[in-house]
Amino acid sequence: MTKRDVASAALFLVILVVGYLALRASLLSISSGMPRPEAVALLRELSSATFVSMLVLGSVAVLGLVQTRSKTLAQYAWRARAVAIGVLASWVALLGITLHFTPAIGAALTLLSAGWVAWWIPAARRTIDASATAVFDREPSDVAAVMFDVARDPEWQHHLEESAIEDGRRLAAGVIIRQVVHPPKVPRLIGRLAVTRYEPGRRLELVLLDVPDRVTETETIETVPGGTRVSTAGRQELSLGMAVLGGYNFGARRKQFSARRLESLRRLESLVLPSLRRPRAASPSDPGT
């Protein structure tokens, strides 16, 4: 759970508390004309319902703290899904409370929520694609020597600290790559990727293992006039719940991920070009000859 997630949970809790206080004040005003037993029963019912919502939200906060202690990407991803389910459960509880005590407002909020959920039902809307392309003034084989060297991935890929093929095997379809990543505001995590397709010197396709949402990665090299076109692309197919909670900033995330990929390609280019500069032959005019 990042600082943004903690802030979001805190804001949701504040909204819940403020809503409870406002609703309680409104019911106190309404119940002033009721017989005392009925007024007391109404307020007790409100307090019990709100307590259940806060209990659910408190559980979400605990899950978030557990998530920050994840050791692998699989643990982190599954705990993130548990947090998402808890937040959605809190929202449903809040809707139920609002429907019960103020039906008009509750109905409006329920319709808005249902519309937001319905928008994310098509799988195409729950997919985050990010890509970057650059042209290097080098032969494809020169670029591939660096790009498809798994052990050198941390030298050019963002937030990657270690990368190696398990069991010491050669890069090929079916092998497993073990990586250690350390994104900002997230603990250091171990991830495992399976190579689903490998065309030596041309194309590498990977899929992240053991996570609830499908995450794929593609790296390609092509010959073009003037050099070699190098591309990286990633796709994350989110569940409905994760899209409902985080869909509001999909556009910004796509831009951010694509910008990081472009920066990674610039790093790759800086590795390829200097390492492949060949010394020119000395001429009689050079000093010392």
C-alpha positions in Angstrom: 0.0 0.0 0.0 1.5 3.3 -1.1 1.2 6.7 0.6 -1.5 7.5 -1.9 -3.5 4.4 -0.9 -3.1 5.3 2.8 -4.3 8.8 2.1 -7.3 7.5 0.1 -8.3 5.1 2.9 -7.9 8.0 5.5 -10.1 10.3 3.3 -12.7 7.6 2.9 -12.8 7.2 6.7 -13.1 10.9 7.2 -16.0 11.0 4.7 -17.6 8.1 6.5 -17.3 9.8 9.9 -18.5 13.2 8.6 -21.4 11.5 6.9 -22.3 9.6 10.0 -22.3 12.8 12.1 -24.3 14.7 9.5 -26.8 11.9 9.3 -27.0 11.6 13.0 -27.7 15.3 13.4 -30.4 15.1 10.8 -32.0 12.1 12.5 -31.8 13.9 15.8 -33.8 16.7 14.3 -36.3 14.3 12.8 -36.6 12.2 15.9 -37.2 15.2 18.2 -40.9 14.8 17.4 -40.9 11.0 17.9 -41.7 9.2 21.0 -38.5 8.7 23.0 -38.3 4.8 22.6 -38.6 5.1 18.8 -36.0 7.8 18.6 -33.5 5.9 20.8 -34.1 2.7 18.6 -33.4 4.7 15.4 -30.2 6.2 16.7 -29.0 2.8 18.0 -29.7 1.3 14.6 -27.7 4.0 12.9 -24.8 3.6 15.3 -24.7 -0.2 14.8 -24.7 0.1 11.0 -22.0 2.7 11.0 -19.9 0.6 13.4 -20.0 -2.3 11.0 -18.8 0.0 8.2 -15.9 1.3 10.3 -15.0 -2.3 11.3 -14.8 -3.3 7.6 -12.7 -0.2 6.8 -10.5 -0.9 9.8 -9.9 -4.4 8.4 -8.9 -2.8 5.1 -6.3 -0.7 6.9 -4.8 -3.8 8.6 -4.7 -5.6 5.2 -2.9 -2.6 3.8 -0.2 -2.7 6.5 0.2 -6.4 5.9 0.6 -5.7 2.2 3.6 -3.4 2.8 5.4 -6.4 4.3 5.1 -8.5 1.2 8.3 -10.3 0.0 7.1 -11.2 -3.5 5.1 -9.6 -6.3 2.6 -12.4 -5.9 2.0 -11.6 -2.3 1.8 -7.9 -3.0 -0.7 -8.4 -5.8 -3.0 -10.7 -4.0 -3.0 -8.5 -0.9 -3.8 -5.5 -3.0 -6.8 -7.4 -4.3 -7.9 -8.2 -0.7 -7.6 -4.5 0.1 -9.7 -3.6 -3.0 -12.4 -6.1 -1.9 -12.4 -4.6 1.6 -12.8 -1.0 0.2 -15.6 -2.1 -2.1 -17.3 -3.9 0.9 -17.1 -0.6 2.9 -18.6 1.3 0.1 -21.5 -1.2 -0.2 -22.1 -0.9 3.6 -22.1 2.8 3.3 -24.6 2.7 0.5 -26.8 0.3 2.5 -26.8 2.7 5.5 -27.6 5.7 3.3 -30.4 3.8 1.5 -31.9 2.8 4.8 -31.9 6.2 6.5 -32.2 8.6 3.5 -33.6 6.6 0.6 -33.5 9.4 -2.0 -29.8 10.1 -1.5 -29.0 6.4 -1.2 -30.8 5.7 -4.4 -28.9 8.4 -6.3 -25.5 7.2 -4.9 -26.4 3.6 -5.8 -27.3 4.5 -9.4 -24.1 6.4 -9.8 -22.1 3.5 -8.4 -23.9 1.0 -10.6 -23.2 3.1 -13.7 -19.5 3.4 -12.8 -19.2 -0.4 -12.3 -21.1 -1.1 -15.6 -18.7 1.1 -17.4 -15.8 -1.1 -16.5 -17.4 -4.5 -17.3 -16.0 -4.7 -20.9 -12.5 -6.2 -20.5 -11.0 -3.8 -23.1 -11.6 -0.8 -20.8 -9.8 -2.6 -17.9 -6.6 -3.0 -19.9 -3.5 -0.7 -19.4 -1.2 -0.7 -22.4 2.1 1.1 -22.4 4.8 1.1 -25.0 7.9 2.9 -26.3 9.9 2.8 -29.5 13.3 4.1 -30.6 15.7 3.7 -33.5 19.3 2.9 -32.8 22.1 3.6 -35.3 23.4 0.0 -34.9 23.0 -3.5 -36.4 20.1 -5.6 -34.9 22.6 -8.2 -33.6 24.5 -5.5 -31.7 21.3 -4.3 -30.0 20.1 -7.9 -29.3 23.4 -8.7 -27.6 22.5 -6.3 -24.8 18.7 -6.3 -24.9 18.3 -10.0 -24.7 21.0 -10.6 -22.1 18.8 -11.2 -19.1 21.6 -10.6 -16.6 22.0 -7.0 -18.0 18.3 -6.1 -17.7 18.9 -4.1 -14.4 21.4 -1.8 -16.3 18.6 -0.3 -18.4 15.2 -1.3 -17.0 13.6 1.0 -14.4 13.3 -0.2 -10.8 15.0 -3.6 -11.6 17.8 -4.6 -9.3 18.4 -8.3 -10.2 17.5 -10.5 -13.1 18.6 -14.1 -13.8 17.2 -17.2 -15.5 16.4 -19.9 -13.0 18.5 -23.1 -13.0 21.1 -21.4 -15.1 19.4 -22.3 -18.4 19.8 -20.4 -21.7 17.1 -18.0 -22.8 14.3 -19.9 -24.6 10.6 -20.4 -24.5 9.5 -22.0 -21.3 12.3 -20.8 -19.0 11.6 -18.8 -15.8 13.3 -15.5 -15.1 13.6 -14.4 -11.5 13.7 -10.7 -10.9 14.0 -8.3 -7.9 12.2 -5.1 -8.3 12.1 -2.0 -6.1 9.6 0.6 -7.3 9.2 3.9 -5.4 7.2 3.7 -2.1 7.0 -0.1 -2.4 9.1 -2.7 -0.7 11.7 -4.7 -2.6 9.8 -7.6 -4.2 10.7 -10.8 -6.0 8.9 -11.6 -9.2 8.9 -14.6 -11.6 8.3 -14.3 -15.3 7.8 -17.1 -17.8 9.2 -16.8 -21.4 6.2 -17.5 -23.6 8.0 -16.8 -26.9 11.6 -16.2 -27.9 12.9 -15.5 -31.4 16.7 -15.1 -31.0 17.8 -11.6 -31.9 14.2 -10.5 -32.8 11.5 -10.9 -30.2 11.0 -11.8 -26.5 7.6 -12.3 -24.8 7.1 -12.7 -21.1 4.2 -13.2 -18.7 4.2 -12.5 -14.9 3.5 -15.6 -12.8 1.4 -16.1 -9.7 -0.5 -12.8 -9.8 -4.3 -12.4 -10.0 -4.2 -10.0 -13.0 -2.5 -10.9 -16.3 0.6 -8.9 -16.9 2.6 -9.4 -20.1 5.8 -7.9 -21.6 7.1 -7.8 -25.2 10.5 -6.7 -26.5 11.2 -6.5 -30.2 14.0 -5.6 -32.6 13.5 -4.8 -36.3 15.7 -3.7 -39.1 14.7 -0.3 -40.6 16.4 2.1 -43.0 19.0 4.0 -40.9 19.4 1.5 -38.1 17.4 -0.8 -35.8 13.9 -0.1 -34.4 13.7 -1.2 -30.8 10.3 -1.5 -29.0 9.1 -2.5 -25.6 5.4 -2.9 -24.7 3.5 -4.0 -21.6 -0.1 -4.9 -20.9 -1.9 -5.3 -17.6 -5.4 -6.7 -17.7 -7.1 -5.7 -14.4 -10.0 -7.3 -12.6 -13.3 -5.5 -12.4 -12.8 -4.6 -8.8 -9.4 -3.1 -9.3 -10.6 -1.1 -12.3 -13.6 0.2 -10.4 -11.2 1.6 -7.7 -8.4 2.7 -9.9 -9.9 3.5 -13.2 -10.1 7.2 -12.6 -6.4 7.6 -13.4 -5.8 5.0 -16.1 -4.9 7.7 -18.6 -2.2 9.2 -16.3 -0.8 5.7 -15.6 -0.5 4.9 -19.3 1.5 8.1 -19.9 3.7 7.5 -16.9 4.4 3.8 -17.8 5.2 4.8 -21.4 7.5 7.6 -20.3 9.4 5.1 -18.1 9.8 2.7 -21.0 11.1 5.5 -23.3 13.6 6.4 -20.6 14.7 2.7 -20.3 15.3 2.6 -24.1 17.5 5.7 -23.8 19.5 3.8 -21.1 19.7 0.8 -23.4 21.0 3.0 -26.2 23.7 4.4 -24.0 24.8 0.8 -23.2 24.8 -0.3 -26.8 26.5 2.6 -28.6 29.7 3.1 -26.4 30.3 -0.6 -26.1 30.3 -1.1 -29.8 32.5 1.8 -30.9 35.5 0.4 -32.8 38.8 2.2 -32.6 39.8 3.6 -36.0 43.1 2.7 -37.6 46.0 5.1 -36.9 47.1 7.3 -39.8 50.5 8.7 -40.4 49.2 12.2 -39.5 48.3 11.1 -36.0 50.7 12.2 -33.2 53.1 9.5 -32.2 53.2 7.6 -35.5 
